[in-house]
Amino acid sequence: MRRAWVCAAARRARAPTAPAATETHFAVGSAIMACLTAAALLSRRIRRDRRARTIHPLLGATALLLCGVQIFLGLQLLP
């Protein structure tokens, strides 16, 4: 997943004149990566920190919700 995000960021840097839908799709993908990275970093502190135990599942749920949004952004409903 990280590799796909890096490739998309590189492509975005080379061709900045992309349609608005692609910008939204990339922004949501970046938010998903941020949530999952933060959850991975917090997972190391779950045993010691009560706040980490509270925030970790919220980050996972947020990432899952954003994945649902990402699916609908990628669908092409009209021909």
C-alpha positions as CSV (number, residue, x, y, z in Angstrom):
1,M,0.0,0.0,0.0
2,R,2.8,2.4,0.8
3,R,4.5,1.6,-2.5
4,A,1.2,2.5,-4.4
5,W,1.0,5.7,-2.5
6,V,4.6,6.7,-3.3
7,C,4.0,5.9,-7.0
8,A,0.9,8.0,-7.0
9,A,2.7,10.9,-5.3
10,A,5.5,10.7,-7.9
11,R,3.0,10.6,-10.7
12,R,1.2,13.5,-9.2
13,A,4.4,15.5,-9.0
14,R,5.2,14.8,-12.6
15,A,1.8,15.7,-14.0
16,P,0.2,18.3,-11.7
17,T,-2.6,19.1,-14.2
18,A,-4.9,16.2,-13.2
19,P,-8.7,16.4,-13.0
20,A,-10.3,17.4,-9.7
21,A,-11.6,13.8,-9.1
22,T,-8.1,12.5,-9.1
23,E,-7.1,15.2,-6.6
24,T,-9.9,14.1,-4.2
25,H,-9.0,10.4,-4.7
26,F,-5.3,11.1,-3.9
27,A,-6.3,13.3,-0.9
28,V,-8.5,10.6,0.6
29,G,-5.7,8.0,-0.1
30,S,-3.2,10.2,1.7
31,A,-5.6,10.5,4.7
32,I,-5.9,6.7,4.8
33,M,-2.1,6.3,4.8
34,A,-1.9,8.9,7.6
35,C,-4.4,7.1,9.8
36,L,-2.8,3.7,9.2
37,T,0.7,5.0,9.9
38,A,-0.5,6.7,13.1
39,A,-2.2,3.5,14.2
40,A,0.9,1.5,13.5
41,L,3.0,3.9,15.6
42,L,0.5,3.9,18.4
43,S,0.3,0.1,18.4
44,R,3.7,0.0,20.1
45,R,2.3,1.9,23.1
46,I,-0.9,0.1,23.7
47,R,0.3,-1.9,26.7
48,R,1.6,1.2,28.5
49,D,-0.6,4.2,27.5
50,R,-4.3,4.4,28.1
51,R,-4.7,7.1,25.5
52,A,-3.1,4.9,22.9
53,R,-5.7,2.2,23.7
54,T,-8.5,4.7,23.2
55,I,-7.1,6.4,20.0
56,H,-5.9,3.2,18.2
57,P,-9.3,1.7,17.4
58,L,-10.6,5.2,16.4
59,L,-7.8,5.6,13.9
60,G,-8.6,2.1,12.5
61,A,-12.3,2.9,12.2
62,T,-11.6,6.2,10.5
63,A,-9.3,4.5,8.0
64,L,-12.0,1.9,7.3
65,L,-14.6,4.7,6.7
66,L,-12.2,6.5,4.4
67,C,-11.6,3.3,2.5
68,G,-15.4,3.2,1.8
69,V,-15.3,6.8,0.6
70,Q,-12.3,5.9,-1.6
71,I,-14.3,3.1,-3.2
72,F,-17.1,5.4,-4.2
73,L,-14.7,8.0,-5.5
74,G,-13.2,5.3,-7.8
75,L,-16.5,4.2,-9.1
76,Q,-17.6,5.5,-12.5
77,L,-21.4,5.6,-12.2
78,L,-22.2,7.4,-15.5
79,P,-21.0,6.3,-18.9
